[in-house]
């Protein structure tokens, strides 16, 4: 932060957290966060909120945010370098899940198919709960694998999904729907890493999913319900929301290791009937807290400050597309 900033400027920006993140104070909240009467007004208010908190957090931000009209078209609120290709981190677990469920839709297997969790498959340097089993092999269903991957972001679950779909199949499905930058990275052993994407494609992927364009209604519902469950990521957009509001937000976040100061999150905010009102895709880096994987990381703290305000802004607007009940 520039040394020339006055104490008054600091107070206007807000308190400095233990992690060093500057979070703007409620004093700067105002009419731009009140419930909007139409998508255009909502987009303007969302733009103001995003700008305020992303600038306070520092580093770089690349993002795409839109608000749905009733007819399914969208009003852009933010489009900041959204075509720039970036590391997807765990946000690409959603394309992997879509590819798996596409095979379920095509009748190749069902969600009750059993997979073996072996000691070799367990990811000891990633996230998730399979690694804590410490008793192998165990036998789990495809449904269980997807639940772990989309809620606690289990990396062993990605390895298990690679037994069901290949990297070429994931990438081919993305290409078939016009996503030319969202790619997993094939590994020598026949598995894959989570690869790359753009903020714009992640945004459009969520819109297509919620519109019912990628999967059957049942398979779409499975993915969305997992991503908005109480167990899904809560250290960002959903952190400062009450439970009923959280359950309207389907989200997937991403991060990597202590050497990589990048954080990302993409998803949708729905209306009371489960139809998407707002779609967001937020990628950030260089906030100066690479080793902090909690809610106190400046990018996570900024998304938490944005999230409940976004939800309030769109709270009176109807969504469009599929209505996915809790």
N, C-alpha and C positions, 0 to 999 in steps of 0.2 A: 504494500500500500504506500503511495507517495507520502514522503515526510511532510509535504506542504499541506496535507489535509488538516483542517481545523478540528477541534473537539466537537464543534457543532456538526460538522460534516460526518464525523464518526457516529454521533448520536442519531443523525438522520438515517444513516445506513443501518445502524443497529448494533447489537452486542457482538463481540468476538467470542466464538465458542472455544472450548478447550482444544478442539482440533485446528483452530486457526481460521475457521470459516466465518465470514462475516454474513450475518443474516439480517436483512432489513427489518426495521422495527415496525410494529403495528401502526405507529403514528403515520406511516406513509400509505397505509391501506386506506381505501376510500371507495368512491362510487365505481371505480373500475373493477371492483370485486363483487359488486352487488349482482343478484340474478339478472341475466339479460332477457330481453323480451323477444329477440330474434337472433338467428345465427350470425348475422353481420355484426350486430352489437356485441355478441359474445366473442367473436374473433378479435375485435378491437380491444376488449378488456383482457382477453387472454394474452394478446401481444404485449400489453403493458406489464402484466405480471411476469411473463417470461423474461422480458428485457430487464426488469428491475432485479430479479433474483439471479439471473445468469451473470449479469455484470458484477453483482456483489460477490459472487463465488469466484470470479476470475477464471483464468485459463481460457481454453477454447471451447466453443459450443457449436455443434452442427445439429440441426433439428428440422423437423417438419411436424406441424400441428394443424389440424383442421376441425371444423365444426360441421356436422351434418345438417342439411336441410331435410325437411320431411320427405321430399321426393328422392332422397338418396344422394343427391349431388352435395358437394362440399364447398365450404368457404374457408380459404386458407387464412390461418392466423399467423403462422410462422413458416417461412421457407428459407432457412439459413444454410447454404452450402449442402443442401440435402441430397445432391447427386454425387457427393464425394465418397469414394469407396474407403471403408474403414474396417478395422477388425470388428467382427460381430460379437465376439465373446459369446455369452450364453443366450443372447437374444436369438441366435440361430437355432436354439433348441426348439423353437416353434416351427420353423420349416421342417426340421427332422420329424417332429410329432405329426405334422400334416402328411408327410410322405408315408409314415407308418400307417396312419388312419386311412390314407388313400388305398393301401393294399387291403385293409379290412373292408372298405367299401367295395373293392373289386372281388372280394370273396377268397383271397389268397390265404388268409388265416383269420382267426377271431381274437378278440381281446382276452379270451381265457386260455390262449396258447401258453404253454409253460416254457420258460427259459431257465438255463442253469447259470447261477451266479457263482463263478469259480474264483479262487484266490487270484488267479492270473487276470481275470476280468476286472477285479476291484481296483478302482482308481485311488491310489494312496497319496496322490499329490493334488487332488482336486476337492470339490465340494460334494456333499451328499451324505447319506446315511448307510448305504450298502457297505461302505468301507469299515463301518463300526460293527458289522455282524461278527467278524472274527470267527466264523464257523462256516466253512465252505465244504462242498457246494450246497447252496440252497436253491430252491425252485420257486420261481415267481411268475405271475402272469404278465402278459403284455400290458394289461391295464395297470398293474402295479408298477411296472417300469415307467410308463408314461406319467403316472401320478407322482412318482419321485422326481422325475426329470422336470416337470412343469411347476412343482411346488417348491421343493427344497433345492432345486437346480442340480440334481445328482449327476455327477460326471460318469460314474459307473453305468448309469442308465443310458448314456449316449453310446457307450461301448456295446451294451446289449441291443440297442436299436440298430447298430451296425450289423448285427446278425440277421436283421429283418429287411433292411434296405441298404443298398450300396450308395457310395458317394455319387456315382453317375445317376442313380435313380432319383436321389434328392435333387441334384442339380438339374436333371432333365425335367422334373416336375416344375421346378421354379421357372425354367426357360419356357415351358409350355404355357405358363400364365403370364409371361412377359417380364419376369424378374431376371434380368441379365447379369446382375452384379452379386446377387445373393447366392453364395457358393460355399459348400463345405470343402475341406481339404483332405483328399485321400491320403492314407498312410500306407507304409510298406506292408503292414500285416493285414490289409484288407479292410481296416476300419477307417475312421475319418476324424479329423479335428473340425472345429466349428467354423473356421474360415472367415469369410468377409461378407460385407453387405454395404448398403448405403442407408442413411436415415430415411430417405424418400421411399426406398423399396420396402423397408420394414413398416413404414406407415401404410403404404398401399397394400401390403400383405395382410395386415390386420383389417383394413377396410374390406378387402375381398373376402376374408374369412367370415367377417360379421355379416356380409351381404349374402352368404351362402353360395359363393361362387367356386369354392375349392373342394368342398366335401359334402357328404350327405348331412342332413339336419342333425341326425344322431351323433355323427362323428364330430361335427362342428361343436355341438353342445358339450361333448366330452372335453374337448380342448379348452373351451371358454370357461367351463365350470371349474376345471382344475386351476386355470390361471387367475381366477378371481376368488378362489377358496381362501378361508382364513389362514391357511398354512402357506400360501404363496407369498412372494416377496413383499415385505412391509416397511423396509428401511428407506423408501423413496417416496414416490407419488402418494402411497396410501398411509404413510406414517401417522399423519395428524388428522386422520378421519375416524369418526365413530364407526362401529362395526357395520351398521346397515349401509352406510355410504361406501365402506371398503368393498362390500360384496357386490357393488355395481361396477367395480374396476377390475378388469382382466389385464394382467401385466406380466411382463418378463423382463428381468434385469440382467445385466452382464458386468463382469469384472474379470481380472485375471490374477496377477501375482503382485508381490510387494515391489517389484521393479517396474511395474506398468501403471502409471497414474491415469487410468482411463476408466470411466464408469458410464453405463448406458442403461436405458430402460425404454420399452415400447409397449403400447397397449391401447385400451379403449375405456372410456367412461360411458356407462349406459344409463338409460332412463329407468324409471321404476318398473317397467315391463321387460327390461333386459335388452332393449334395442340400443345400438350404439348412437351416442350423441356427439362424442368427441374422440378423435384419434390422435395419439401423440407418439413421437419417436425422438428421443433425446440422447445425444451422444456428447460426452464432454471429456476433457483431459487437461493435464498440467495444472491442477489446482493445488499441488504441493503437499499432498497427503497420501502418497502411494501405499503406505503400509496400513492405512485405516480402511477396513472393509465394513465399517458400521455406519449407522445413521449420522455420525458426526463428520464423515468425509464431506468436504465442501460441496461437491456435486450432488451427493445424496441429500444433504441438508437443504440445498437450493430446491431440489425436486420436491422435497417434503413441504417446503414453504409454498411452492407452486400448486401442489396437488389438491389440497383442500380448497384452495381459492378457485382453481379450475372447476372443481366439482360444484362449488357454490354458484359460479357464473352460469353454468349450463343446467342448473337444477330445475328450471321451469320449462326447458325445451324438450320437445318430443324427439325420440330417436328415429332411426330408419333401418331397414333391413330386417334380419331375423330377430325374433323376440325369444331370448333364451332365458327361461325362468330359472331361479335358483334351484 
